[in-house]
């Protein structure tokens, strides 16, 4: 149960999940997906933290890893729509109280 409480308040997990959810080819370096290094640099986070959060999302089936070196990450919309609405990760991703959506739609 403590892990669920921790996930509900995990702003970094939400940030990475939303970044992948709203990621599109116009705002990333590769059409295949986004790398952990790109996420790390964009949000000024440790690569280890980014990988840990990606692992959580992958275990829930919300992100797909494509390739090996580098590994590209892509959001799985289908699995997100099929998630249990009481799942702590789902609730975290759907909590938009303090989210600035401009950062996800800022095209360069």
RAVEN-V969858 format. One record per run of one state. SS is the DSSP state (helix for helix, strand for strand, loop for the rest). FROM is the first residue (numbers start at 1). TO is the last residue. Records with the same first field share a line. If there is no record, write none. Layout:
# RAVEN-V969858
SS: FROM-TO ; FROM-TO
This chain:
# RAVEN-V969858
loop: 1-1 ; 9-10 ; 22-24 ; 28-33 ; 44-46 ; 60-62 ; 67-71 ; 76-76 ; 82-87 ; 94-100 ; 105-108
helix: 2-8 ; 11-21 ; 25-27 ; 36-43 ; 47-59 ; 77-81 ; 88-93 ; 101-104
strand: 34-35 ; 63-66 ; 72-75
